[in-house]
């Protein structure tokens, strides 16, 4: 059934390339949701391993439900909770179960703070009594059940609180929190953005201790953004933002004991002068806390085991790297407190098994390929489940392997991108699969064999809908550049004629460890590329040195020189492609967003004999303007590496600009500040270089909201047409004709 369905979808897609296709894709359709895919929201595997829950939105009746489904039949068993049955809630946007699943934490009125953080009103719903308890009258952050389900800890106004669900009493456990000075248990801006977490507190297994990180931001420089809004006077958002080389928040680790109502600072047996604590996690032993300590250069990582009762500690793992070490969430403690760990120490990201004292038991996965996701450990079968690219770096598959590294099995069968959500007992997994020719489909699979049991949800309607449009195949290949075979995709016009010459428009991101060339279904940008192909452009993307999933050496070659090797590869790729008979070497453009905007700017300036135009959206124009954790991971500090910062920053190469340049930024970008664009603009003006630019008021790094995305892509499309399209002269007006005749 699975094979037949795949062949049908492939046939439908292939048919679009050979039969008459009358419709052209429009920007209005792309950004109006015409090609949106169906998905599954907030999937949670129930403890019994036989059921899962999903958050469903009933737009017609204006209600939200948490529905329970049976894995084996995929039939809905029951509706656990409905927003319309709770007087205090009109809707809820997210949910979390207590460990025993007798209670559900419901989120509503959520308001975004930064990329991952938000404030919201939260309620606890008791599934047996149907009673609802409000955690707080105020909007709070990161509410989290204690393991026994009796309490909820949360952040409010930079302090930590505990709500007792039995007595109803709320206890404040930290008191020194203050905006832009002290934060308890919630990460600061740079930790949230670069270490990818917000909740910096953890309950122990016995629900009687909370470990938390305290951030002292007092000496971190402030950054401010004007917010223009609709009022007569603009307001300002002011927050602490450590740029490269500037003071970071001082972090300390603390453990609060609910029995004594006291918090004590953790002191490890090593002196650290300037460091990070990017992860904390309790072991199965309620008194043993693990903590990652990392030096500022991020090339040394210590995994500490801390005894909260005896106040003793030891280092279980001490890793060092010639470049940097990535922080992950893969640390998993087994019943005997031995643990699973992932590392690049053999040159590729792999899975390791360590004893509780930190002695290596064995390396579980091996090979010249990367583990891209660790899903978990089945203690009954002693199996580990993971995702990797061992079937080609543009593909991702799900695998199982025994704890001792034997009996490896590929569980997903079709080339493309597969990811898994396992049942609690690892009996089943829900596989999400897509490829360049198959839109996302969700299937129930058996964990032992990977065999598909049933289809849950697909996007066949979208696949059929696309047969009405003039679309082109995304062609995957490699291109040999600077001694490396680089992954590439290319989209040609549907009526491509190899005897004609076409303008080339390149896209890249190129940031460390990233991947843009992947065998997966379309993003919104892919539909835009299809639209550009309809207009007669060839669109291509090349993942150069510094990108991910090809080993540590390939990824880390850019160390201390961000923008050097990546640009060399993009320029060389453009030259090679421009030499092809069907590409017009006089009309090659490039674009990118964020790191990609940094790259496209540099490509136009440094590659001014190759690229005739570039679009840079929200670009970094000098690494001196960007945050400490990200930038120093790859560059060390500007004080230590000034040439690395300056030699490859586009702001220092504007004198080389010859082609057409479009610069775009949002003024509310808390990540890559609009300062980057303003400094670039001033440099361009003083160098007497003509360019175009667009500012989006109050828009953040994503530049979206209302009509914004449509306006942005119209702006970019019009610029591409003017600078890369055929130079067609506009018809002369009547007045011009009279002047000519006169």
Buried (B, 14 or more C-beta within 10 A) or exposed (E): EBEEBBEEBBEBBEEBEEEEBEBEBBBEBBBEEBBEBBEBEEBBBBBEBBBBBBBBBEEEEEBBBBBBBEBEEBEEBEEBBBBBEBEEBEBBBBBBBBBEBEBBBBBBBBEEBBBEBBBBBBBBBBBEEEEBBEBBEEBBBBBBBBBBBBBBBBBBBBBBBBBBBEEEEBEEBBEEBEEBBBBBBBBBBBBBBBBBBBBBBBBBBBBBBBBBBBBBBEEBEEBEBBBEEEEEEEEEEEBBBBBBBBBBBBBEBBBBBBEEEEBEEBEBEEEBEEBBBBBBBBBBBBBBBBBBBBBBBBBBBBBBBBEBEEEEBEBBBEBEBEBBBBBBEBBBBBEEBBBBBBBBBBEBBBBBBBEBEBEEEEBBBEEEBBBBBBBBBBEEBEBBBBBBBBBBBBBBBBBBBBBEBEEBBBBBBBBBBBBBBBBBBBBBBBBBBBBBBBBBBBBBBEBBEBEBBBBBBBBBEBBEBBBEBBBBBBEBEBBEBEEBEBBBBBBBBBEBEEEEBBBBBBBBBBBBBBBBBBBBBBEBBBBBBBBBBBBBBBBBBBBBBBBBBBBBEBBBBBBBBBBBBBBBBBBBBBBBBBEBEBBBBEBBBBBBBBBBBBBBBBBBBBBBEBBBBBBBBBBBBBBBBBBBBBBBBBBBBBEEBEEBBBEBBBBBBBEBBEBBBBBBBBBBBBBBBBBBBBBBBEBBEEEEBEBBBBBBEBBBBBBBEEEBBBBBBBBBBEBBBEBBBEEEEEEEEEEEEEEEEE
